[in-house]
Amino acid sequence: MPKSATAAAKKNHQVVSPKDWTTARRALLVKEKEFSRAREDLARQRRELPWEKVDQEYVFDAPGGRKTLGALFGKNSQLIVYHFMFAPEDDEGCPHCSFWADHYDAVGAHLHHHDVSFAVISRAPAAKLEAFKKRMGWKFKWVSSGQNRFNYDFGVSFTPDELKRGAAVYNYRKLEVPPGMDMTDREGISVFFKDETGTIYHTYSCYARGIDMVNGTYQFLDLTPKGRNEDPDRPQGWVRYHDQYED
């Protein structure tokens, strides 16, 4: 972090007495509690969304053999899928999706014991996924949708024809692709429920900034004086694969 940013952070802040600091902190706490209640109400509304039945039988390539979408649930009735940007022609996964993925192994055991399974899905071949997963030291379940329409049906991959015609839809609106940028895949999270008959329902999806809430590093940075301290024109421009930071 540049020293100038550190100096600016200090210069732009008051230094007050403990009494005045506590007064200011209590005032902010009132707003934080309002935000917490609003967030809890939003989560309730999210759970009350209608569901859509998944009629397509999706089969994924995975270590040890092919797996259906239903098999990814294991013994649980709920499944969270992270849509990881890793196109078949790429040799590495998206560095920004990797930033998110660095947080996933820690939550697996807790989700499993709360009736939730977790899986990451990308279009790249399973062999590439496994090689990159080994390099990064991850343990979570990662399968390939390269042989089916899963990514397209859930709004995170786009055909060349859709991109050419400007007909690609992402985050429930037309996808805006910057000139000269190849954007066949985007990031997202989808949630599914499986009932006692094995019928699967799609209950929720979020994309773009909607996935911000599952990035633990960002939540910690938001507590600090400098915050995320990112270039508005290049958000996450500082992010590297965790094995490529220069110390």
N, C-alpha and C positions, 0 to 999 in steps of 0.2 A: 504494500500500500504506500503511495507517495507520501513523503513527509508533509507536503503542502496540504494534503487532505486532513492529516492529523492536526496540523496547526489551525486549519479552518474550523474543524469540529470544536476545538477548544475556544477559539476566538468568538464564535457565534453563540456561546452559552453563558448565561449568568452563573455566578457562584454566590450562593446565599447561605444564610444560617441554617442549622438543622431544623429549627422551628419553621422557617419559611419553606424549606424543602418539603417537610412533612405536610404542610398546608397545600402546596402545589400537588404533591403526590395524591393526597386524598381527593382533591378535585378531579384529577384524571381517573382515579379509581371509580368514581361515579359513572363516568363515560364508559369505562371498561366493562362494568357490570351491565350497563345498557346493551353494549355490543354482544356480550355473552348471552344475554337473554334473547336478543335478536337472532344470533347464530343458532341457538337451540330451537327456536321457532322455525327457522329455515330448514334445519335438519328434520323436524317433524313434517313439514310440508314436502320435503324430498321423499320421505318414507310413504307419504300418502299419494304419491303420483300413481296413475294407472299403470298396469303392466302390459307388455305385449308378448304373446306366445312366440317362441322360437320354433318354427316348423322345419327349418333347414337342419340336416344332419351334418354338422361340421366334423371333419376328421383331421387331426393334426399330426405332423411328424414329430416324434419325440425320442429321446434316448430310451432304448429298450423296446421300441415298437410304436405303432400308431395309436393315438388316443382320441376318443370322441370328446366333444364338449362336455357331455355328461360325466365322462370319466375324470375330468379335471376337478370335479367337485369332491372326489373321494367319498368320505363318509358324511360330509357336511351338506347342508341344504342351501348354502349361499356361496357364491363365487365372485371374487373381485379379479378383474383382468386389467393389467396395464398394457396398453398398446405402445410398444417400443419401436421407435423409428430405426429400422434396419432392413434396407431393401436388398433383394437377392444379389444384386451386382456389387454391393458394398463389402469391404473386408473388415470394417469395424462398425460397431453400433454408434448411434448418435451420441456425441459427448454430453449433450444436455439431458437426454434420456438416461444416460449413464450416471449423471449427477443425481437424478431422482432415484435410480436403482440402487445406489450406494446405501440407501436407507431401508431396503426391503427385507433383508435377511432377519433383522432384529424383530420385526413384527410378526413373522410367520407363526411361531409357536403360540403367541397370544391369540392371533386370529383363529387358528385351528381349534383352540379350546373355547372359542366362542361361536362355534358352528359356521366358521367362514374359511374357505380355502382361497389361496392366492396363486395366480399364474401370470407370467409375462408371455406375450404373444407377438411375434414379428413375422415378416414375410421371407426373411433370409432362410436358407437351408439349415436344417438342424445341426449339421456338422459345423457350420460357421458360428451358430449360436453357442454351441458347446465350447468351441475354441476360445471365443471372446469371453465367455463366462468363466472359463478356467483362468485366463489371463487376469481378469478383474477380481478373482477370488470369491465370486458369488455362489450361493447355494440354492437360490430359489428355483422353482419350476419354470422352465422356459421352453416353449414349443413353437414349431413353425407352421404358419398358415399359408405357406407358399403354394400349396396345391388346392386351396379352396378360396371362397369369396368372403371369408370372415372379415378381414380388414376393410374390404370395400363395403360390405353390408352394414358395418358399424361405424362408417364415416371417417376412417383414418387413412385410407389409401384411395388413389385416384388413377383412372386409366389415362393413357396418353390422349385418347379422343376427348375425354372430359376436360382435360387441361387445355387442349387445343381450342375447344369450343367455348371455354369459359363456363363450363357447366358443372364443375366440381363444387360440392357442398361440404363445408366443414364448420363445425360448431353451429349447425342449424342456419347457416347463411352461406352465400356465395363465397368461395375461397378466393382471396386476393393474393395472387402470386407476383412477387416483385419481378421486374424485367430481368431476364438472364438467369433466373433461379430455377433449378429443377426441384420440384416439390411433389414427389409421388407419394410421400407418406407424411403423416403428422402424428402427434402424440395424443393420448387420451386415456381415460379409465372407463370401463363398463362393468356393470354389476348384474348378476343373474341369480335367480332363485329356482330350485328344483323341488317339486312336490313329491309326495310319497309314491306317485305313479311313474315318476321319472320324467314328467313333463317339465320343460325348462321355460322360464319367462325372463325377458329382458326388463329390468326394473329401473335402470338409471344409466346415463352416460354423461361425462363431462370432458371438456377439451380445453386446449390453450391455457389460459390463466385459471381455469376451473380446477386444474390438478395441483395448483400452488399449495393447497392445504396439506398435501401429504409429503411435502419436502421439509424435513425436520431442520435442515441447515438454515433455510430461509426463515423459519419461525424463530430460531435462535438469533439470527442476524437482526431481525426486527426488534429485538430487545436492546440492541447496542446503540451507543451514541451515533455511530456512523450509519447505522442501518444497513441496507443492501449496497449502498454506495456504488451504483452501477451507472454506466453511460446510458442515457435515455435512448440513444440511437443504436446501441449495441447491448441490450440487456443480456446478461450472462456471458458477455464477452470475456470475462475473467476466468470462466470455468474451463478446467482441463480434466482429462481422464485422471483419476486419482493417482495413477502411477507416472504422471507426466508433469506434475507441479515442479517448478524449479525453486529450490530452497537455497 
